[in-house]
Amino acid sequence: MEPPLFVRPLAAEEAQQLRASLQSRDAFTLRRCQILLASAQGQRPAQIAAALGCASQTVRNTLHAFEQQGPDCLTRGSSRPHSAHRLLDAPRAERLRDLLHQSPRAFGYTQSHWTLPLAAEVCHQQGRERARVEPGDGAPSHPTAGPGLEASQAVDHEPRPGL
């Protein structure tokens, strides 16, 4: 059995910063301060979790983060996955944006808004892509988003100001 996990001894300024941050309006910062101060008082992760109504893994994650980052762990970092990457490079994304700023009617279709399958078909017809995008290929689920664009960047046929 591993020994219980505790926060390292706090420097005077670290303890003062943690006590001051107990007044924070940010719930993330407040919870982490509560965890670190409780651990500094000798409470075990399971006891802290029960007292604060959180998972003991949350307590252990906080203790590990403080060990690695110090007081910087009190601010929430990015929740973006480390493995996320764009599907299209910049030139291909720009060409796709240019296509999506035109009406599908300019390519002989009767509908006025792009869908992912329609954009993939037109890209394939124009030789922009080597293969058609089929459902389930990891494409965005938003019906008007093209490959490499997030749903918040979905574009219909009329350009927005500033793009």
Phi, psi and chi 1 to 4 in degrees:
 res  aa     phi    psi   chi1   chi2   chi3   chi4
   1 MET       -  133.3 -175.1  170.8  158.4      -
   2 GLU   -75.8  149.4  -69.0 -173.8   33.6      -
   3 PRO   -67.3  153.7   21.3  -28.7      -      -
   4 PRO   -62.1  151.4   13.1  -19.1      -      -
   5 LEU   -92.8  128.1 -176.6   63.1      -      -
   6 PHE  -130.0  157.0  -66.3  101.5      -      -
   7 VAL   -69.9  148.2   72.1      -      -      -
   8 ARG   -63.6  161.0   63.1  173.7  166.7   71.8
   9 PRO   -57.7  133.1  -23.7   31.8      -      -
  10 LEU   -84.4  137.4  -60.1  173.5      -      -
  11 ALA   -69.8  158.4      -      -      -      -
  12 ALA   -58.0  -43.3      -      -      -      -
  13 GLU   -70.6  -31.0   55.7  -92.9   -4.2      -
  14 GLU   -66.8  -45.0  -71.3  175.2  -26.6      -
  15 ALA   -62.4  -40.2      -      -      -      -
  16 GLN   -64.9  -42.5 -178.2 -179.7    3.7      -
  17 GLN   -63.8  -40.6 -179.6 -178.1    0.0      -
  18 LEU   -64.5  -43.3  -68.8  174.3      -      -
  19 ARG   -64.5  -39.3  -77.5 -168.8  -66.4  -84.6
  20 ALA   -66.8  -35.6      -      -      -      -
  21 SER   -74.0   -7.7  -66.2      -      -      -
  22 LEU   -65.4  -14.5  -73.3  173.6      -      -
  23 GLN   -92.7    3.4  -55.6  -60.5  -42.9      -
  24 SER   -63.6  144.6  174.6      -      -      -
  25 ARG   -82.8  -15.3  -67.4  178.8 -176.5 -131.3
  26 ASP   -82.8  119.7 -179.1   32.1      -      -
  27 ALA   -62.0  -35.9      -      -      -      -
  28 PHE   -61.0  -49.9 -179.7   85.1      -      -
  29 THR   -63.7  -45.0  -59.4      -      -      -
  30 LEU   -59.4  -47.7  174.0   63.8      -      -
  31 ARG   -62.4  -42.7  175.0   60.5   52.0   93.7
  32 ARG   -65.3  -38.4  -75.1 -152.9  161.3 -174.2
  33 CYS   -64.0  -43.3  -71.3      -      -      -
  34 GLN   -60.1  -43.6  -69.1  170.0  -32.7      -
  35 ILE   -63.3  -48.1  -70.3  169.6      -      -
  36 LEU   -66.1  -40.7  -67.5  169.3      -      -
  37 LEU   -68.4  -38.7  -71.4  170.7      -      -
  38 ALA   -65.2  -40.1      -      -      -      -
  39 SER   -66.4  -38.2 -180.0      -      -      -
  40 ALA   -64.1  -25.2      -      -      -      -
  41 GLN   -85.9    1.9  -66.9  171.8   -8.3      -
  42 GLY    97.5    6.3      -      -      -      -
  43 GLN   -76.5  144.2  -67.3 -176.8   31.5      -
  44 ARG   -81.6  157.4  -65.0  172.5  179.0 -118.0
  45 PRO   -53.4  -42.1  -30.1   37.1      -      -
  46 ALA   -64.8  -37.6      -      -      -      -
  47 GLN   -67.4  -43.0  -65.7  170.5  -41.2      -
  48 ILE   -63.3  -44.9  -62.5  169.1      -      -
  49 ALA   -60.8  -43.0      -      -      -      -
  50 ALA   -65.0  -41.1      -      -      -      -
  51 ALA   -68.1  -35.6      -      -      -      -
  52 LEU   -96.6   -7.7  -63.1  177.7      -      -
  53 GLY    71.8   38.6      -      -      -      -
  54 CYS  -129.3  175.1   65.0      -      -      -
  55 ALA   -77.2  148.3      -      -      -      -
  56 SER   -65.9  -25.3   57.7      -      -      -
  57 GLN   -66.1  -33.9 -174.2   62.2   50.8      -
  58 THR   -61.5  -41.3  -58.9      -      -      -
  59 VAL   -65.2  -47.1  175.7      -      -      -
  60 ARG   -63.0  -40.2  -70.4 -169.2  -63.4  -85.2
  61 ASN   -60.5  -41.3  -70.1  -12.9      -      -
  62 THR   -64.6  -43.3  -59.8      -      -      -
  63 LEU   -64.4  -41.7  -63.3  176.1      -      -
  64 HIS   -65.7  -40.8  -72.3  -60.8      -      -
  65 ALA   -63.4  -40.7      -      -      -      -
  66 PHE   -66.1  -37.9 -174.0   76.1      -      -
  67 GLU   -62.3  -38.1 -176.1   65.5   32.0      -
  68 GLN   -84.7  -39.1  -67.3  171.3   -5.8      -
  69 GLN  -111.0  -14.6  -56.9  169.1   13.9      -
  70 GLY    69.0 -148.8      -      -      -      -
  71 PRO   -61.3  -16.3  -22.5   31.5      -      -
  72 ASP   -63.9  -18.6  -68.7  -19.8      -      -
  73 CYS   -72.1   -5.9   79.7      -      -      -
  74 LEU   -77.2  -15.7  -62.0  177.0      -      -
  75 THR  -103.7  138.1   56.1      -      -      -
  76 ARG   -67.6  132.2 -175.2 -174.5  -52.7  -97.0
  77 GLY   -90.0 -174.2      -      -      -      -
  78 SER   -68.1  142.0  171.8      -      -      -
  79 SER   -96.5    6.3   60.7      -      -      -
  80 ARG   -67.2  133.2  178.3  177.7 -179.6 -130.7
  81 PRO   -61.3  145.5  -15.6   23.7      -      -
  82 HIS   -68.5  -22.5  -63.3  -69.8      -      -
  83 SER   -94.2    1.0   61.5      -      -      -
  84 ALA   -68.5  139.1      -      -      -      -
  85 HIS  -151.4  158.5   62.0  -80.8      -      -
  86 ARG   -72.3  145.7  -69.9 -163.1  165.7  -83.4
  87 LEU   -81.2  -26.7  -64.2  174.3      -      -
  88 LEU  -121.4  143.6  -62.7  177.6      -      -
  89 ASP   -76.3  171.7   57.9   15.3      -      -
  90 ALA   -58.0  -47.4      -      -      -      -
  91 PRO   -63.5  -39.9  -20.2   29.2      -      -
  92 ARG   -68.3  -37.8  -70.0  174.0   68.3 -163.5
  93 ALA   -64.4  -38.6      -      -      -      -
  94 GLU   -65.7  -42.8 -173.0   59.7   36.1      -
  95 ARG   -62.0  -38.9  -73.2 -166.7  -53.5  -92.5
  96 LEU   -66.4  -41.8  178.4   61.2      -      -
  97 ARG   -59.7  -43.0  -99.7 -172.2 -140.4   97.1
  98 ASP   -59.9  -42.7  -68.8  -18.1      -      -
  99 LEU   -62.7  -45.0  170.8   78.9      -      -
 100 LEU   -71.5  -15.9  -64.9  176.1      -      -
 101 HIS   -82.0   -5.2  -80.1  -68.2      -      -
 102 GLN  -101.3  157.4  -59.3  174.7   51.3      -
 103 SER   -77.3  142.7  171.8      -      -      -
 104 PRO   -58.4  -22.3  -22.9   31.4      -      -
 105 ARG   -64.3  -26.9  -68.2  179.0  179.3  158.0
 106 ALA   -66.9  -15.8      -      -      -      -
 107 PHE  -108.7   13.7  -61.3   93.8      -      -
 108 GLY    91.4   10.9      -      -      -      -
 109 TYR   -97.2  154.2  -65.9   93.4      -      -
 110 THR   -86.5  -24.0   56.8      -      -      -
 111 GLN   -79.5  158.5   62.7 -167.9   72.4      -
 112 SER  -105.3   -7.7   62.8      -      -      -
 113 HIS  -121.3  145.8  -71.7   81.9      -      -
 114 TRP   -77.9  144.6  -71.7  105.6      -      -
 115 THR  -120.2  162.9   62.0      -      -      -
 116 LEU   -60.2  -47.4  178.5   59.0      -      -
 117 PRO   -61.6  -37.2  -22.5   31.8      -      -
 118 LEU   -67.5  -44.6 -177.7   59.4      -      -
 119 ALA   -62.0  -41.1      -      -      -      -
 120 ALA   -63.7  -40.5      -      -      -      -
 121 GLU   -63.8  -45.9 -176.2  175.0  -39.5      -
 122 VAL   -65.4  -42.0  170.7      -      -      -
 123 CYS   -59.9  -43.0  -75.2      -      -      -
 124 HIS   -64.9  -43.3 -179.8   66.7      -      -
 125 GLN   -62.3  -36.3  -72.5  171.9   -6.9      -
 126 GLN   -86.1    1.1  -67.3 -170.8  -19.7      -
 127 GLY    77.8   14.6      -      -      -      -
 128 ARG   -75.4  -27.7  -65.5  175.6 -168.8 -125.2
 129 GLU  -127.5  147.3  -63.5  -60.8  -37.3      -
 130 ARG   -75.5  -31.6  -75.4  172.5 -109.3  139.8
 131 ALA  -138.0  154.1      -      -      -      -
 132 ARG   -73.0  147.8  -78.8 -165.3   63.7 -158.4
 133 VAL   -85.3  124.4  176.5      -      -      -
 134 GLU  -105.9  154.2  -62.4  -64.9  -26.8      -
 135 PRO   -56.2  139.9  -24.2   32.8      -      -
 136 GLY    88.6    5.7      -      -      -      -
 137 ASP   -87.5   14.8  -75.1  -11.5      -      -
 138 GLY    84.6   16.2      -      -      -      -
 139 ALA   -77.2  156.2      -      -      -      -
 140 PRO   -58.4  147.8  -16.6   24.9      -      -
 141 SER   -84.5  -14.4   59.8      -      -      -
 142 HIS   -68.8  129.0 -169.2  -80.4      -      -
 143 PRO   -64.6  -21.2   20.6  -28.7      -      -
 144 THR  -110.8   10.3   58.2      -      -      -
 145 ALA   -91.6  137.8      -      -      -      -
 146 GLY   -93.2  167.5      -      -      -      -
 147 PRO   -58.0  132.9  -15.2   23.7      -      -
 148 GLY    86.9   -4.4      -      -      -      -
 149 LEU  -110.8  136.3  -66.0  175.8      -      -
 150 GLU   -75.0  162.0  -76.3   94.2   38.5      -
 151 ALA   -59.6  -31.3      -      -      -      -
 152 SER   -69.7  -14.6   63.9      -      -      -
 153 GLN  -103.8    9.9  -65.5  175.8  -52.6      -
 154 ALA   -57.7  140.2      -      -      -      -
 155 VAL  -126.2  129.4  178.9      -      -      -
 156 ASP   -94.2 -167.4   57.0   23.2      -      -
 157 HIS   -74.2  -11.7   68.9  -82.0      -      -
 158 GLU  -101.0  124.0  -66.5 -175.2   17.3      -
 159 PRO   -66.5  146.2    5.6   -6.0      -      -
 160 ARG   -86.8  152.1  -66.7 -175.0 -166.3  132.5
 161 PRO   -61.7  139.1  -15.8   23.9      -      -
 162 GLY    92.1   -7.3      -      -      -      -
 163 LEU   -91.4      -  -77.0 -177.7      -      -
